[in-house]
Amino acid sequence: MKVDVRCKQCGQHARLDVGAPAAGQPLEDYLHLVRERLLHRPSFECFGGHVELRPPVPGFWEVDWGTLGDE
């Protein structure tokens, strides 16, 4: 599955691959884990190329969860 993401610093957009739930895992549970990971895992570079040393959400990524889909 992919979701649209925008960097708040440089303004670049990307379609980020967030993986897929395991067989039998509810989508809501999987997305909760993805959101938690994005809140706590430091990122060192955004897709725009500049360096950040803080978690991507809400630090510098704006995720449009309404665009979540396979394409």
C-alpha positions as MATLAB code, in Angstrom:
seq = 'MKVDVRCKQCGQHARLDVGAPAAGQPLEDYLHLVRERLLHRPSFECFGGHVELRPPVPGFWEVDWGTLGDE';
ca = [
       0.000    0.000    0.000;
       1.115    3.556   -0.667;
       0.193    6.975    0.697;
       0.910   10.551   -0.428;
       3.436   12.406    1.720;
       4.610   16.029    1.541;
       7.747   17.407    3.154;
       6.868   20.511    5.194;
      10.388   21.934    4.770;
      11.079   21.590    1.054;
       7.499   21.068   -0.207;
       8.292   18.016   -2.317;
       5.675   15.286   -2.639;
       6.163   11.537   -2.843;
       4.098    8.365   -2.841;
       5.471    6.437    0.149;
       5.230    2.638    0.369;
       3.929    1.723    3.839;
       3.805   -2.029    3.270;
       0.745   -4.180    3.856;
      -0.872   -5.896    6.827;
      -0.018   -9.515    7.538;
      -2.580  -12.145    6.607;
      -5.513  -11.843    8.991;
      -4.304   -8.571   10.546;
      -6.999   -5.863   10.524;
      -6.078   -2.819    8.422;
      -6.817   -0.462   11.340;
      -4.304   -2.277   13.573;
      -1.651   -2.222   10.865;
      -2.107    1.505   10.180;
      -1.888    2.221   13.908;
       1.509    0.481   14.006;
       2.701    2.399   10.922;
       1.653    5.737   12.480;
       3.422    4.862   15.739;
       6.591    3.909   13.872;
       6.550    7.214   11.973;
       6.112    9.130   15.230;
       9.083    7.531   16.961;
      11.682    6.470   14.387;
      14.152    9.256   13.548;
      14.674    9.940    9.865;
      17.950   11.198    8.510;
      16.879   12.243    5.026;
      13.550   13.089    3.432;
      12.687   12.163   -0.134;
      13.548   15.786   -1.062;
      17.180   15.197   -0.145;
      17.631   17.445    2.888;
      18.688   15.985    6.235;
      16.459   15.846    9.334;
      17.305   14.275   12.677;
      13.846   13.833   14.176;
      10.845   11.589   13.628;
       9.172   12.215   10.254;
       5.630   12.660   11.630;
       4.645   15.289   12.710;
       8.162   16.776   12.508;
       8.485   17.306    8.778;
       6.180   14.950    6.886;
       2.540   15.688    6.221;
       0.818   12.372    5.461;
      -2.483   12.383    3.557;
      -4.004    9.136    4.864;
      -7.018    9.683    2.569;
      -4.813    8.703   -0.378;
      -3.957    5.263    1.033;
      -4.222    2.651   -1.687;
      -2.440    0.085   -3.818;
      -1.372    2.509   -6.554;
];
